[in-house]
């Protein structure tokens, strides 16, 4: 007996093995596709990734369009920060003064 999928049951898509190491841009895009395909949780996401890499291989879209199209899959599970970020810094003298004060407080709290 062979198990055939029912009408409402979707078949898990397989990863496409169409890498071309001689074409650097496609090879980099395929590496990104491969990582995203391995981490994708849904069947729809895997099917979408397969369609995008096929379009790139057939030269229907260019690399920049490919990366724009897969951006939604790259940001899943991660916070997408757009724009600027802030980094709080402090002078070494101020850091040393603060750490000495904290050490002094710890020492005398006992």
Secondary structure as the mmCIF struct_conf table of DSSP 4:
data_model
#
loop_
_struct_conf.conf_type_id
_struct_conf.id
_struct_conf.beg_label_comp_id
_struct_conf.beg_label_asym_id
_struct_conf.beg_label_seq_id
_struct_conf.end_label_comp_id
_struct_conf.end_label_asym_id
_struct_conf.end_label_seq_id
HELX_LH_PP_P HELX_LH_PP_P1 UNK A 4 UNK A 6
BEND BEND1 UNK A 7 UNK A 8
HELX_LH_PP_P HELX_LH_PP_P2 UNK A 9 UNK A 16
TURN_TY1_P TURN_TY1_P1 UNK A 21 UNK A 22
BEND BEND2 UNK A 23 UNK A 23
HELX_RH_AL_P HELX_RH_AL_P1 UNK A 24 UNK A 39
BEND BEND3 UNK A 42 UNK A 42
HELX_RH_AL_P HELX_RH_AL_P2 UNK A 43 UNK A 57
TURN_TY1_P TURN_TY1_P2 UNK A 58 UNK A 59
BEND BEND4 UNK A 60 UNK A 61
HELX_RH_AL_P HELX_RH_AL_P3 UNK A 63 UNK A 74
BEND BEND5 UNK A 75 UNK A 75
TURN_TY1_P TURN_TY1_P3 UNK A 76 UNK A 77
BEND BEND6 UNK A 78 UNK A 78
BEND BEND7 UNK A 83 UNK A 83
HELX_RH_AL_P HELX_RH_AL_P4 UNK A 92 UNK A 109
#
